[in-house]
Amino acid sequence: MKEKKTKIKAGIRPGLVIGLIVLSLFVMYSLPHPYIEPGSDEGTWHVVWKGSLAEAAENDPGAGAGGFLEIFFPNHTATPQTAYDENTSATIEGWCTANMPGKTPYASADNFYLQLDHTTTFDILVKVRYNKTEGPWTGSAWNNASWRINITLTGSITIADVTGIGVELLNNSALDFYWCSAYWTNAGAGYSLPADGTADITEISIEAKY
């Protein structure tokens, strides 16, 4: 399979300034792993899922499986840890579209066409799911220290394999899955695209330590 890149582009159309994310499937899953004590320095990082934004948007990990769930481009907030502590995607989707009226600034398994208003400063938020065959599960509890999400962008917005700040969304040891998100805020300044700028989201990497 040829490597693919997903491009965000800001351009001018009659009466509308937008950024476009054009969308396509590659999935990597980890195998069951040995038990690691919470907080242990043992283990190494393993990929649960890796792909571009286009590949992520077309991916559906399936019921209970680990992997990508959704990526959002909400308006920049000064309180991301509080704002993004939300496990209902529809809530954040509504927030995104309310702040970018007429646009679709989020990508899920059933949404392949995105628009970003280049006049709006935004954050990047990725929501994922792990299951009990993967790193965050210790054998008796979900461990916040053993998961991470990295993204890489090139072009007008540059992020070089940077780990997002984690937010726990759903932690219930009785369930077979664990929800969490990571966000990027450009060191608190938010991101924006120049009118003719582009950014390639070349990789999203969902990883677990075991």
Residue pairs with C-beta under 8 A, 6 or more apart in sequence:
1 26
4 24
4 26
4 52
4 54
4 55
5 52
5 54
5 200
5 201
5 202
6 21
6 22
6 23
6 52
6 53
6 54
6 55
6 200
6 201
6 202
7 20
7 21
7 22
7 155
7 198
7 199
7 200
7 201
8 19
8 20
8 21
8 114
8 116
8 155
8 157
8 193
8 198
8 199
8 200
8 201
9 19
9 20
9 193
9 197
9 198
10 17
10 18
10 19
10 116
10 118
10 156
10 193
10 194
10 195
10 196
10 197
10 198
11 17
11 18
11 19
11 20
11 195
11 196
12 195
16 102
17 117
17 118
17 119
17 195
18 103
18 115
18 116
18 117
18 118
19 114
19 115
19 116
19 117
19 118
19 193
20 113
20 114
20 115
20 116
21 53
21 54
21 57
21 107
21 113
21 114
21 116
21 201
22 54
22 113
23 53
23 54
23 57
23 58
23 107
23 112
23 113
24 54
24 55
24 58
25 51
25 55
25 58
25 59
26 50
26 51
26 55
27 49
27 51
27 55
27 59
27 61
27 67
28 47
28 48
28 49
28 50
29 48
29 49
29 65
29 66
29 67
30 46
30 47
30 48
30 66
30 133
30 134
30 135
30 208
31 133
32 133
33 46
33 133
33 134
33 135
33 208
33 210
34 210
35 138
35 139
36 42
36 43
36 135
36 138
36 146
36 209
36 210
37 138
38 138
38 141
38 143
38 145
38 146
39 143
39 145
43 135
43 146
43 209
43 210
44 209
44 210
45 148
45 207
45 208
45 209
46 135
46 207
46 208
46 209
46 210
47 205
47 206
47 207
48 66
48 67
48 128
48 130
48 134
48 135
48 206
48 207
48 208
49 56
49 59
49 61
49 66
49 67
49 68
49 128
49 204
49 205
49 206
50 203
50 204
50 205
50 206
51 59
51 68
51 203
51 204
52 201
52 202
52 203
52 204
53 71
53 107
53 201
53 204
56 68
56 71
56 107
56 204
57 71
57 107
57 108
57 109
57 111
57 112
58 109
58 112
59 67
59 68
59 109
60 109
61 67
61 68
61 69
61 129
64 131
64 176
64 177
65 129
65 131
66 128
66 129
66 130
66 131
66 133
66 134
66 177
66 206
66 208
67 128
67 129
67 206
68 126
68 128
68 204
68 206
69 89
69 108
69 109
69 127
69 128
69 129
69 179
70 89
70 106
70 107
70 108
70 109
70 126
70 127
71 106
71 107
71 124
71 125
71 126
71 127
71 204
72 92
72 93
72 96
72 105
72 106
72 124
72 125
72 126
72 127
73 96
73 100
73 105
73 106
73 114
73 116
73 122
73 123
73 124
73 125
74 83
74 92
74 95
74 96
74 99
74 105
74 122
74 123
74 125
75 95
75 96
75 99
75 100
75 120
75 121
75 122
75 123
76 121
76 122
76 123
76 185
76 189
76 190
76 191
77 83
77 84
77 123
77 185
78 188
80 123
80 165
80 183
80 185
81 165
81 167
84 92
84 125
84 167
84 181
84 183
85 167
85 168
85 169
86 92
86 169
87 169
87 170
87 179
89 108
89 127
92 106
92 125
92 127
93 106
96 103
96 105
96 106
97 103
97 104
97 105
99 120
100 115
100 116
100 117
100 120
102 115
103 114
103 115
103 116
103 117
104 111
104 113
104 114
104 115
105 114
105 115
105 116
105 117
105 122
106 114
107 114
116 122
116 193
118 192
118 193
118 194
118 195
118 197
119 192
120 192
121 189
121 190
121 191
121 192
122 190
122 191
122 192
123 183
123 184
123 185
123 186
123 190
123 191
124 151
124 164
124 183
124 184
124 191
125 181
125 182
125 183
125 184
126 149
126 151
126 164
126 181
126 182
126 183
126 204
127 169
127 179
127 180
127 181
128 149
128 179
128 180
128 181
128 182
128 206
129 177
129 178
129 179
130 136
130 137
130 142
130 147
130 177
130 178
130 180
130 208
131 137
131 176
131 177
131 178
132 176
132 177
134 208
134 210
135 143
135 146
135 147
135 207
135 208
135 209
135 210
136 142
136 143
136 144
136 146
136 147
136 178
136 180
136 208
137 143
137 178
138 146
140 173
141 173
142 171
142 173
142 178
144 166
144 168
144 171
144 180
145 209
146 208
146 209
146 210
147 166
147 180
147 206
147 207
147 208
147 209
148 163
148 164
148 166
148 182
148 207
148 209
149 163
149 164
149 166
149 181
149 182
149 204
149 205
149 206
149 207
150 161
150 162
150 163
150 164
150 203
150 204
150 205
150 207
151 159
151 161
151 162
151 164
151 184
151 201
151 203
151 204
151 205
152 159
152 160
152 161
152 162
152 201
152 202
152 203
153 159
153 199
153 200
153 201
153 202
154 199
154 200
154 202
155 197
155 198
155 199
155 200
156 193
156 194
156 197
156 198
156 199
157 191
157 193
157 197
157 199
159 184
161 203
161 205
162 184
163 182
164 181
164 182
164 183
164 184
165 182
165 183
165 184
165 185
166 180
166 181
166 182
167 180
167 181
167 182
167 183
168 180
169 179
169 180
169 181
170 177
170 178
170 179
170 180
171 178
184 191
193 199
